[in-house]
């Protein structure tokens, strides 16, 4: 079955960095675009970054220049390198793809940025 498992969250100081990972299984990873979303308490889930099968990427304006999404098809893993973190980056970060014709989500990993 399709499974997405996020890791790498934690607490960081403003200006610091974290690297999130999402390990995928149960589908042909290289054939699907992968997306990171985030959701803070009381707010709607928002798209952070997407990487397509060919490696092209797009980012939310709020993270451009600070976050980098990448993928390793040999490891079935997508990454989110987060630099210059801000308190407003605090959220639960989720990995997403549309394998099997419907949205798939991981359990999320908490990122907390202190000022």
C-alpha positions as CSV (number, residue, x, y, z in Angstrom):
1,X,0.0,0.0,0.0
2,X,1.1,3.6,-0.5
3,X,2.9,5.0,2.4
4,X,4.6,8.3,3.0
5,X,6.7,8.8,6.2
6,X,8.0,12.2,7.1
7,X,10.9,12.9,9.4
8,X,13.4,15.6,10.3
9,X,11.1,18.1,12.1
10,X,12.0,19.7,15.4
11,X,12.7,23.0,17.0
12,X,15.0,25.6,15.4
13,X,16.0,29.1,16.2
14,X,15.0,31.8,13.8
15,X,17.6,32.0,11.1
16,X,18.4,28.3,11.5
17,X,18.0,25.3,9.2
18,X,16.2,22.0,9.1
19,X,16.0,19.3,6.5
20,X,12.8,17.3,6.2
21,X,12.7,13.9,4.5
22,X,9.7,11.9,3.2
23,X,10.3,8.2,2.5
24,X,7.8,6.8,0.0
25,X,6.8,3.2,-0.6
26,X,4.0,1.2,-2.4
27,X,4.2,2.9,-5.7
28,X,6.6,3.8,-8.5
29,X,8.1,6.9,-6.9
30,X,9.9,8.2,-10.0
31,X,6.6,8.6,-11.9
32,X,4.9,11.0,-9.5
33,X,5.3,14.7,-8.6
34,X,5.9,15.1,-4.9
35,X,4.7,18.1,-2.9
36,X,5.3,19.5,0.6
37,X,2.4,21.2,2.4
38,X,2.2,22.7,5.8
39,X,-0.5,23.6,8.2
40,X,-0.4,25.6,11.4
41,X,-3.0,25.6,14.1
42,X,-6.2,27.3,13.0
43,X,-4.9,27.9,9.5
44,X,-5.6,26.2,6.2
45,X,-3.1,23.8,4.7
46,X,-0.9,25.5,2.2
47,X,1.4,24.3,-0.6
48,X,5.0,24.8,0.2
49,X,6.9,23.3,-2.7
50,X,6.5,20.8,-5.6
51,X,9.0,18.8,-7.6
52,X,7.9,17.1,-10.8
53,X,9.1,13.9,-12.3
54,X,11.6,15.8,-14.5
55,X,13.0,17.7,-11.6
56,X,11.3,21.0,-12.2
57,X,10.2,22.8,-9.0
58,X,7.9,25.5,-7.8
59,X,7.6,27.2,-4.5
60,X,5.2,29.3,-2.4
61,X,6.2,32.9,-2.5
62,X,6.7,32.9,1.2
63,X,9.5,30.3,1.0
64,X,11.2,31.2,-2.3
65,X,15.0,31.7,-1.9
66,X,14.9,30.0,1.5
67,X,13.6,26.4,0.9
68,X,14.8,23.9,-1.6
69,X,12.9,20.7,-2.6
70,X,14.8,17.8,-4.1
71,X,14.2,14.1,-4.7
72,X,16.3,11.0,-4.8
73,X,14.5,8.4,-7.0
74,X,17.0,5.7,-6.0
75,X,16.0,6.1,-2.4
76,X,12.3,6.9,-3.0
77,X,12.7,10.0,-0.9
78,X,11.8,13.6,-1.3
79,X,13.6,16.3,0.8
80,X,12.8,19.8,1.9
81,X,15.9,21.9,2.9
82,X,14.7,24.8,5.0
83,X,17.1,27.7,5.6
84,X,16.7,31.1,7.1
85,X,13.8,29.8,9.1
86,X,11.2,32.3,10.5
87,X,8.7,31.9,13.3
88,X,6.0,32.0,10.7
89,X,7.4,28.7,9.2
90,X,6.1,26.9,12.3
91,X,3.6,24.3,11.2
92,X,3.1,20.6,10.7
93,X,4.7,19.7,7.4
94,X,3.2,17.0,5.2
95,X,4.4,15.1,2.2
96,X,1.9,14.5,-0.6
97,X,1.4,12.7,-4.0
98,X,-1.4,11.5,-6.1
99,X,-0.4,7.9,-6.5
100,X,-3.3,5.6,-7.3
101,X,-5.5,8.4,-8.5
102,X,-6.1,10.1,-5.2
103,X,-4.2,12.3,-2.8
104,X,-1.9,10.5,-0.4
105,X,-0.6,12.0,2.8
106,X,2.0,11.2,5.4
107,X,1.4,11.7,9.2
108,X,3.3,15.0,9.2
109,X,6.3,16.3,11.1
110,X,6.2,19.2,13.4
111,X,8.5,22.2,12.7
112,X,8.7,24.9,15.4
113,X,10.8,28.0,14.9
114,X,11.5,30.1,18.0
115,X,12.3,33.8,17.8
